[in-house]
C-alpha cells in the first residue's frame, strides 16, 4: 500500500530560500508484505517544484520509477552502462544511442531465443546468423 502526504508550508524547512522554486515537500510511505509473512515500511521524502497535489506527485514518482526500472536498470544489466567511461566529444551519447538500438532489436527479435536480454546480446555478438536475423538480413 502506498500513501502520499504533501505539505505546502515550507516554513518548517531549514533555509527554504536556498530553493527558490520549491513549492512543496512530500512523504511517500509504502507498506510491503513479502510472502504473507514479513511486513516492511519505507518512507521517502521529496522536495519538489510541483504544487502541493498528492495524487499528481504520487503519479509522477511512480512514472519516474517505471522508466528507471524498465530502461535504466535494464541498460545497466545488459550493457554495464555505469561502468562505461566514454567521455570525449559526443562518444557517450553516440554509444547510448547504439546500445538502445541494440536493446530494441533484441526485444523486437522475430526469432525468440532462450535466455534473457544479456544472454541474447552475447549470442548476437558471437553468432553471425542470429545477428543477421536481428538486422532482418535473413
Buried (B, 14 or more C-beta within 10 A) or exposed (E): EEEBBBBEEBEEBEEBEEBEEBBBBBBBEEEEEEEEEEEEEEEEEBBBEBEBBBEEBBEBBEEEEEEEEEEEEBBEEBBEBEEBEEEEEEEEEEBBEEBEEBBEBBEEBEEEBEEEBBEBBEBBEEBEEBBEBBEEEE
